[in-house]
Structure formats: structure tokens, C-alpha cells
Amino acid sequence: MKNELGEIVPEHIIRKGKEIGCMKCPQYIYKQGNIEGFPAACIGGKKATRFKSLESANANKVHLGDDWVAFKSPSHAGVVVNGNKNTHHTSNDSAITGSFDGTDGLWKSLKEHRNDIYSEELKSAWDELLSICASFENQGVKVYSRRDGVSCIFSGLKVMQLKLEPSGANLILFKNIHNEGNRSVTQEKTRHMIGSNRELPFSQIKKHLTEQVNTIGNLRGKKSIGYMEKWLHNLLIEGFEKGQIEGLDLEFLYYEVPVGKVKRNNKFAREHADIFARDKNGSLVIIEVKRDSSNLDVAINQGYTYVKWVDLHKEQLKQRTDELDWNVNLDDLKLYVIAPGINVDQTSIKRNVGNEINSYDTRIVLINNDWPTSEKISINKIIDLS
């Protein structure tokens, strides 16, 4: 059977389209990259309606697999795009997950970034930069992939960022300067464009990282600065990677994970889960980290917005997790809330948490309170709320 462009749509894609309610299937199912003009929305609504802008279409794209896509109706559970503003039909000031907005670049790996680099010169610079960062790994410097490049972080503070752009790559060095009398820092930024035969100061980068490791390490030793949750994120990830957290056998997958759009105070923004991990059974574990064990019911409800978003869009997201070789079971989602503490009032937490507690494996992981001094994570108690 063919779509409106005369392309033959595979049977398994047609079945998928019918399962999610595509009207006149497969007339308005398209091969990504082959769409001419404006596509029609065939999911939701009473009839297929053609978009008036590609921006609106892309905001309502649904991936069916093998680069075939269909589109949700903006007026029926989709995203309405007016100019450069996104609005949603739910008007609630709390965190409300928006509709699925595609997987292009979502949870992008370092390998994928490198494969997308167009010039050998820039690839060489990329390799050298990551090699320099890796040489600081035993000092606690961590490299994390981002949607548009990489971030280099030490003790929860960003020290370097590389953003890939059409004209080359924008290298930003962050110099963290302590604000005397406060627990904050000011970040001075130095920018260097890489590519188009621009000289890359590798020796300057090594000097910069050495200086920042010493400076931030000294501030941490004196307990002069905050940013405790970000620091705890990094120590947890290091513990996962090295298998050093006894009783918490998790494989780290991704840091500060984009999980769709969220509406707060009548505005949409990209929301991020703290950490994605995989347990020994292959379940996807979504981790929310807090600096203390007060108000954990709020943290759990926040975590559920991420879990529900993944659960709602797991069919589209499976293609992305397979491409990343995460080997996770999206039908078995778990929420872990990790915070320092000895015990919590389970009765109060269960009373204040929504009905999702009966749908998802939910655990509170209480860790040692002295982690900032020891820089090591150990488990005090794991509470299963399911």
C-alpha cells in the first residue's frame, strides 16, 4: 500500500500506524526526509489536517520505526506552535509533560557526535580534546555527552564545553572563581572556535584543567562552595562506573537526560532527569538525586513525570535505546530517589505520593551523610515503596 506521495509503506509500519490510530492509514505516513510541502496530521482529531508550517509538524512528529513517521493533530493532545512559542492545552503551573517531540539527537552518544563531524581536521581536534579530558579522569574530571556536543565537569562544576556547530566547533573554557563570603562561584568564559584551520591551544586546555582541578578541589576541601547536588551526581556516576557502591548494582547510561518538554508557569522548556541507569535485570532506572532526605514525596512525584513520559513514548524511544546499545527493557521502568539520610516517614510519603506508586517500582536509597568529606558513597538503607 502507498502513501499520498506514492511511496510503498511496509506492512509492519502500516500495522504500527493503525495501532496508534492513524486515519486513512497509510495515506499520511511519510518517510522521514522525503516529505514534500507540509504533511498532514492523521493522529487525533476527526479528520486529517495539513500543517501550515514545518515547525508545527516537527513538534508533533511520531516515529513509527525505520525512519517512517506520522503526525499528531496539534488541536488534539499535540503541541500548538504559534510563531516561536509552544503552548499546550493543559494549563497547570505544576510540571506537566508535553507531547513527544521526536528522537533526533535525543540522548546522543560521543560516537554519534564524532560520526557527524564533517571534516577530518575537526575530527582530529575532537579526538585530541577527549584524550586530554580522559587524562584527567583519575582526578575526578568527567565527560558527558550533550545533544550538541560534550561537557567536562569537575566536582559538579563545568570546566569545559565543546558545542558542535555548522561552522566548526565552539570550545568554551570555564574558569570558576570563588565569590568571597558566599558559597557560590563566578564563571569567566573563554571561547575558541575550532575548525577552518583555526589553531587549537591544546597546551592551554591542559593548563586550564589542571588549574581548575586544583582550585575547585581546594574550595571543596575548605567547604567553601555549594552546588552539592551536582557534585553528588558526579560521585554517584563514578561509583556506578567503578562498581564501588555496594548494594546498588547499576550501570550508568546517561547524565542530565532530556525527557521531553514540560510546562511550568505557562511556559514550555526541556526537562531533564538526573541520571539514567540499567540494573542487572535490564530495567531502565530513572534516578532523581537530592541533597537531603526532606520532602522526598515531592522528589518522587517529580521523578514520576519523567517515568510516565518514557512509559508513554516507549515505542518511539525503543529505536533510540537500541541505537545506543543500552539493552534496556522499557516495559520495566523503575524510579530511584537517592538522598543522604538514615530513615524517612514511609507512611507520610505514601500518603503524599500519587497513584503511580502502584504502577512503578519505586525505591528510596538513603546514603551516608558524610559523602562530602569521604567523597565515597555507601548505602544506609533502601526502602521499596512499591
C-alpha positions as CSV (number, residue, x, y, z in Angstrom):
1,M,0.0,0.0,0.0
2,K,1.2,3.5,-0.8
3,N,1.1,6.9,1.0
4,E,0.0,10.1,-0.6
5,L,3.4,10.6,-2.2
6,G,3.2,7.2,-4.0
7,E,5.7,5.5,-1.7
8,I,5.2,1.9,-0.7
9,V,4.8,1.7,3.1
10,P,6.0,-1.5,4.7
11,E,3.3,-3.7,6.2
12,H,4.8,-3.6,9.8
13,I,4.7,0.2,9.6
14,I,1.1,0.2,8.5
15,R,0.2,-2.1,11.4
16,K,2.0,0.3,13.8
17,G,0.2,3.2,12.3
18,K,-3.2,1.5,12.8
19,E,-2.3,0.6,16.4
20,I,-1.7,4.3,17.3
21,G,-4.8,5.5,15.5
22,C,-3.6,6.9,12.1
23,M,-6.5,7.8,9.9
24,K,-6.7,6.6,6.3
25,C,-3.6,4.5,7.0
26,P,-1.1,4.6,5.3
27,Q,-2.1,7.7,3.3
28,Y,-0.5,10.1,5.7
29,I,2.5,8.1,6.8
30,Y,5.8,9.5,5.5
31,K,9.4,8.5,5.0
32,Q,11.5,11.0,7.0
33,G,13.5,13.2,4.7
34,N,11.1,12.6,1.7
35,I,8.3,14.8,2.9
36,E,7.2,17.3,0.2
37,G,5.5,20.5,1.3
38,F,3.5,20.3,4.5
39,P,2.5,16.9,5.8
40,A,-1.0,16.1,7.2
41,A,-1.7,15.2,10.9
42,C,-3.6,11.9,11.0
43,I,-3.4,11.0,14.7
44,G,-6.2,12.5,16.8
45,G,-8.9,14.8,15.6
46,K,-11.9,14.0,13.4
47,K,-10.1,14.2,10.1
48,A,-6.6,14.5,8.7
49,T,-5.5,18.2,8.6
50,R,-2.5,19.6,6.8
51,F,0.1,21.6,8.8
52,K,0.7,25.2,7.9
53,S,4.4,25.2,9.0
54,L,7.2,22.6,9.2
55,E,7.9,23.9,12.8
56,S,4.4,22.8,13.9
57,A,4.8,19.5,12.0
58,N,8.1,18.7,13.6
59,A,6.7,19.5,17.1
60,N,4.1,16.8,16.6
61,K,6.1,14.1,14.8
62,V,5.6,10.4,15.9
63,H,8.3,7.9,14.9
64,L,7.0,4.6,13.7
65,G,10.3,2.9,13.1
66,D,12.7,2.6,10.1
67,D,12.6,6.3,9.5
68,W,8.8,6.3,8.9
69,V,6.8,9.0,10.7
70,A,3.2,10.2,11.2
71,F,1.9,13.3,12.9
72,K,-0.4,14.2,15.8
73,S,-3.1,16.8,15.4
74,P,-2.0,19.9,17.3
75,S,-5.5,20.5,18.5
76,H,-5.9,17.0,19.9
77,A,-3.2,16.2,22.5
78,G,-0.5,17.6,20.3
79,V,1.7,20.8,20.6
80,V,0.3,24.0,19.2
81,V,3.1,26.2,17.8
82,N,2.4,29.9,17.4
83,G,5.4,31.6,15.9
84,N,8.3,30.7,18.1
85,K,6.1,29.9,21.1
86,N,4.8,26.5,22.1
87,T,1.6,26.2,24.1
88,H,-0.2,23.2,25.4
89,H,-3.8,22.6,26.2
90,T,-3.1,21.8,29.8
91,S,-2.9,24.9,31.9
92,N,-1.4,23.9,35.2
93,D,1.6,25.5,36.9
94,S,2.9,22.2,38.1
95,A,5.2,20.1,35.9
96,I,3.1,18.6,33.1
97,T,4.9,16.6,30.5
98,G,4.2,17.7,27.0
99,S,3.7,15.6,23.9
100,F,6.5,13.6,22.3
101,D,8.8,15.8,20.2
102,G,11.0,13.3,18.4
103,T,14.2,11.5,19.0
104,D,16.6,13.4,16.7
105,G,19.7,14.0,18.8
106,L,18.0,12.8,21.9
107,W,20.5,11.1,24.3
108,K,23.2,11.4,21.7
109,S,26.4,9.4,22.2
110,L,30.0,10.6,21.9
111,K,30.5,8.2,19.0
112,E,27.5,9.6,17.1
113,H,28.8,13.1,17.6
114,R,32.1,12.1,16.1
115,N,30.4,10.4,13.1
116,D,28.5,13.6,12.4
117,I,31.7,15.7,12.2
118,Y,32.2,16.7,8.5
119,S,36.0,17.3,8.4
120,E,39.0,15.2,9.3
121,E,40.6,18.3,10.8
122,L,37.7,18.7,13.2
123,K,37.6,15.0,14.0
124,S,41.3,15.1,14.9
125,A,40.6,18.1,17.2
126,W,37.7,16.2,18.8
127,D,39.8,13.2,19.5
128,E,42.6,15.3,21.0
129,L,40.2,17.1,23.2
130,L,38.6,13.9,24.6
131,S,42.1,12.5,25.1
132,I,43.1,15.5,27.2
133,C,39.9,15.1,29.3
134,A,40.5,11.4,29.7
135,S,44.0,12.1,31.1
136,F,42.3,14.0,34.0
137,E,39.7,11.2,34.7
138,N,41.7,9.8,37.6
139,Q,41.5,13.2,39.2
140,G,37.7,13.2,39.0
141,V,37.1,15.1,35.8
142,K,34.0,13.6,34.0
143,V,33.0,14.0,30.3
144,Y,29.3,13.8,29.5
145,S,27.7,13.8,26.1
146,R,25.1,16.5,25.3
147,R,22.7,17.0,22.5
148,D,25.0,19.4,20.7
149,G,28.4,18.3,22.0
150,V,30.1,17.5,25.3
151,S,30.5,19.0,28.8
152,C,33.6,18.5,31.0
153,I,32.7,18.7,34.7
154,F,34.7,18.5,38.0
155,S,33.1,18.2,41.4
156,G,29.7,19.3,39.9
157,L,31.1,22.5,38.2
158,K,31.5,22.8,34.5
159,V,35.1,23.5,33.4
160,M,34.9,23.0,29.7
161,Q,32.3,22.6,26.9
162,L,32.5,21.8,23.3
163,K,29.5,22.7,21.1
164,L,29.4,21.4,17.6
165,E,28.1,24.0,15.1
166,P,27.8,24.1,11.3
167,S,30.8,26.5,11.1
168,G,33.0,24.3,13.2
169,A,33.1,23.8,17.0
170,N,32.8,26.3,19.8
171,L,35.2,25.5,22.7
172,I,34.3,27.2,26.0
173,L,36.7,27.1,28.9
174,F,35.0,27.9,32.3
175,K,37.2,29.5,35.0
176,N,35.4,29.1,38.3
177,I,36.2,32.0,40.7
178,H,35.0,31.8,44.3
179,N,32.8,34.7,45.4
180,E,34.4,35.6,48.8
181,G,31.9,35.4,51.7
182,N,29.5,33.3,49.6
183,R,29.1,29.7,48.7
184,S,29.0,30.5,45.0
185,V,31.3,31.0,42.1
186,T,31.5,33.3,39.1
187,Q,32.4,31.6,35.8
188,E,34.6,33.5,33.4
189,K,34.3,32.1,29.9
190,T,37.0,32.0,27.2
191,R,35.8,31.0,23.8
192,H,37.8,29.4,20.9
193,M,36.4,28.5,17.5
194,I,37.8,25.1,16.2
195,G,37.8,24.3,12.5
196,S,38.5,26.2,9.3
197,N,42.3,26.0,10.1
198,R,41.9,27.8,13.4
199,E,44.8,26.8,15.8
200,L,43.6,24.9,18.8
201,P,45.6,25.7,22.0
202,F,45.9,22.1,23.4
203,S,48.6,23.2,25.9
204,Q,46.3,26.0,27.2
205,I,43.5,23.4,27.7
206,K,45.7,21.2,29.8
207,K,46.9,24.2,31.9
208,H,43.3,25.3,32.3
209,L,42.1,21.8,33.5
210,T,45.0,21.5,35.9
211,E,44.3,24.9,37.4
212,Q,40.6,24.2,37.8
213,V,41.1,20.8,39.4
214,N,43.4,22.4,42.0
215,T,41.2,25.5,42.6
216,I,37.9,23.6,42.9
217,G,39.4,20.8,44.9
218,N,40.8,23.3,47.3
219,L,37.4,25.0,47.7
220,R,35.8,21.6,48.2
221,G,38.3,20.8,50.9
222,K,37.5,24.0,52.7
223,K,33.8,23.5,52.3
224,S,33.7,27.0,50.7
225,I,31.2,26.3,47.9
226,G,27.8,24.7,47.4
227,Y,26.5,23.0,44.2
228,M,26.1,19.9,46.4
229,E,23.6,18.0,44.3
230,K,25.7,18.4,41.1
231,W,28.7,17.1,43.0
232,L,26.7,14.2,44.4
233,H,25.6,13.4,40.8
234,N,29.2,13.0,39.7
235,L,30.2,10.9,42.7
236,L,27.3,8.5,42.2
237,I,28.1,8.1,38.5
238,E,31.7,7.4,39.3
239,G,30.6,4.8,41.8
240,F,28.3,3.1,39.2
241,E,31.1,3.1,36.6
242,K,33.6,1.6,39.1
243,G,31.2,-0.8,40.9
244,Q,32.0,0.9,44.2
245,I,28.6,1.3,45.7
246,E,27.8,-2.0,47.4
247,G,24.1,-2.9,47.3
248,L,23.4,-0.7,44.3
249,D,24.4,-2.6,41.2
250,L,23.7,-0.2,38.4
251,E,25.3,0.6,35.1
252,F,25.5,4.2,34.2
253,L,23.9,5.2,30.9
254,Y,23.4,9.0,30.6
255,Y,23.6,12.2,32.7
256,E,21.1,15.0,32.8
257,V,18.8,13.2,30.4
258,P,16.4,15.1,28.2
259,V,12.9,13.7,28.8
260,G,10.6,15.8,26.7
261,K,9.0,19.2,27.2
262,V,7.5,20.3,30.5
263,K,5.1,23.1,31.1
264,R,5.7,25.2,34.2
265,N,4.1,28.6,34.8
266,N,2.5,28.6,31.4
267,K,5.9,28.1,29.6
268,F,7.4,25.1,28.0
269,A,11.1,24.1,28.5
270,R,13.2,21.0,28.0
271,E,13.1,18.9,31.2
272,H,16.0,16.7,32.4
273,A,16.1,13.6,34.6
274,D,19.3,13.5,36.7
275,I,20.6,10.0,35.7
276,F,19.6,7.1,33.6
277,A,21.0,3.7,34.6
278,R,20.4,0.0,33.9
279,D,20.0,-2.6,36.6
280,K,21.3,-6.2,36.4
281,N,17.8,-7.4,35.1
282,G,17.9,-4.9,32.2
283,S,15.3,-2.5,33.6
284,L,15.7,1.2,32.9
285,V,16.2,3.0,36.2
286,I,15.4,6.7,36.3
287,I,17.3,8.4,39.1
288,E,16.4,11.6,40.9
289,V,19.1,12.9,43.3
290,K,18.5,15.2,46.3
291,R,21.0,16.8,48.7
292,D,18.9,15.8,51.8
293,S,16.0,13.5,52.7
294,S,13.4,16.2,53.4
295,N,10.4,16.4,51.0
296,L,11.2,13.2,49.3
297,D,7.5,12.9,48.3
298,V,8.0,16.0,46.1
299,A,11.1,14.3,44.6
300,I,9.2,11.1,43.9
301,N,6.3,13.0,42.2
302,Q,8.9,14.9,40.1
303,G,10.5,11.6,39.1
304,Y,7.1,10.2,38.1
305,T,6.8,12.9,35.4
306,Y,9.9,11.5,33.8
307,V,8.9,7.9,34.2
308,K,5.5,8.5,32.8
309,W,6.9,10.3,29.8
310,V,9.2,7.4,29.0
311,D,6.4,4.9,29.5
312,L,4.0,6.9,27.3
313,H,6.5,7.1,24.5
314,K,8.4,3.9,25.0
315,E,7.6,2.6,21.5
316,Q,9.2,5.6,19.8
317,L,12.1,5.7,22.3
318,K,13.0,2.0,21.8
319,Q,14.5,2.8,18.5
320,R,16.8,5.3,20.2
321,T,17.8,3.0,23.1
322,D,18.6,0.2,20.6
323,E,20.8,2.6,18.5
324,L,22.7,3.4,21.7
325,D,23.0,-0.3,22.6
326,W,21.6,0.4,26.1
327,N,19.9,-3.0,26.1
328,V,17.1,-1.9,28.4
329,N,13.6,-3.1,28.9
330,L,11.3,-0.1,28.6
331,D,8.4,-2.2,29.8
332,D,10.1,-2.4,33.2
333,L,10.7,1.1,34.4
334,K,12.0,1.9,37.9
335,L,12.3,5.1,39.8
336,Y,15.1,5.5,42.4
337,V,15.3,8.6,44.6
338,I,18.7,8.9,46.2
339,A,19.5,11.2,49.1
340,P,21.6,11.3,52.3
341,G,19.8,10.1,55.4
342,I,19.1,7.4,57.9
343,N,15.3,6.9,57.8
344,V,12.1,8.5,56.5
345,D,8.5,8.5,57.3
346,Q,7.2,6.0,54.8
347,T,3.5,6.5,55.8
348,S,3.7,10.2,55.2
349,I,5.5,9.8,51.9
350,K,3.0,7.2,50.6
351,R,0.1,9.5,51.6
352,N,1.5,12.4,49.6
353,V,2.6,10.4,46.5
354,G,0.2,9.8,43.6
355,N,-1.3,6.6,42.4
356,E,1.8,5.9,40.2
357,I,3.3,4.3,43.3
358,N,1.2,1.3,42.5
359,S,2.3,1.2,38.9
360,Y,6.1,1.6,39.0
361,D,8.9,0.1,41.1
362,T,9.8,3.0,43.4
363,R,12.7,3.0,45.8
364,I,14.2,5.5,48.2
365,V,18.0,5.0,48.5
366,L,19.4,6.6,51.6
367,I,23.2,7.1,51.6
368,N,25.9,8.2,54.0
369,N,25.7,11.8,55.2
370,D,29.4,12.2,55.3
371,W,29.8,11.8,51.5
372,P,31.2,15.3,51.0
373,T,34.1,14.5,53.4
374,S,34.8,11.0,52.3
375,E,33.9,11.5,48.6
376,K,32.6,8.0,48.7
377,I,29.1,6.7,48.6
378,S,27.7,3.9,50.8
379,I,24.1,2.7,51.4
380,N,22.4,3.2,54.7
381,K,19.0,1.8,53.6
382,I,17.0,1.0,50.5
383,I,13.2,1.4,51.0
384,D,10.9,-0.2,48.5
385,L,7.7,1.7,48.3
386,S,6.1,-0.4,45.6
